[in-house]
Amino acid sequence: MTHNSSAVALAMAWHNAAVGNVTSLADSNQTFLIKEMLVFASMLLALAAMLALMEVLLNVPFFSYVRQAIPNRPERVKSGWAWWKGAVITMLIAMATYPFMTQLGHGLLPLPENIFRMTIGNGFMAWYVLLIIIMVVTTILPWRKAKLSGKPMDFYDLGFASEERADRFDWLLLGKSAVLATLMVGLIYVLVLICSSVFLLDFRVIWPFFRPYSWERLLQCLVYAPFFTVFFVLNNSKIFAQMRQEATSVPGFKGFMACWWKNALCMAGGIFIICLIMYVPFFAGIGPGADLLFSPTFGGPFMSLLLVFFPQVLVLSVLCTFIHRRTGNVFVSGLSVGILSCWIIAGGSAML
């Protein structure tokens, strides 16, 4: 409705009549769609600038340690049914847990409202915490199984260490990656500030994806950021490191595309299935799928924002794939998209 010119014309006519506003502009004389496309292009260019900054900083001596070689260990590569089995399980877990955990966090978890004030953020936090637990368990079990088989895994296999420090969690790599990810996202924030100051616009398409913080919202971002960043780091470890594909080591655009579509399938496939369940009956005139299957209790705002959330995850999968291929670890990719995701929620959604 918000992007339908007839609906906008009717809304403007109602608004002008309600407040007694007299204008010579016709209701059909609209520029909002041009503005939406331009701020969308600005957002994509800002994300591209973030990647360009990463490339520059990786050549600075301080950050050179962050660029690691992707492990050349053929015995750890997943292919055929071994990869597809993990992908299907990943998608089904996301599909089965999203409607219930997001709604649980949204209204049922006894969170202190003076601290956790983002209504959408609470739902995603509950979902992410469950997925974090699942990812930790499904990392420990193969770790122990590999150790018993005489072919033990190490932290380099998980994307958590350099090859030189493969036997332990690499805190130096984490620290430098955190600084790099902060600078990368910081560039986007500077661009948003400039755009907001000069044009009074933020970066959005329907949803206010990136907008300047108030102090109140900045503090909320700091509250939720640990949950979001831990989730995406572990998510990247599962998909990019533990489910490493043969194409991961293939250079160039061909290698990128061969990796990306599978990574995107793992990251967004479960959400896409929920979109089909929700919207196919809805557009068929039967009713929202979540309401029909799970009752209206689970058909709230989290089901409504799926059409925004799904393309968001697709964009994040592009960023993660590119960053991982350039750095060889999961910290820069996981931390940068985790911060971006938290910014989207804390900066642009409803707050108690």
Summary of the structure (lengths in Angstrom):
residues: 352
radius of gyration: 21.9
end to end distance: 25.8
largest distance: 80.3
contacts: 1104
relative contact order: 0.15
helix: 74%
strand: 1%
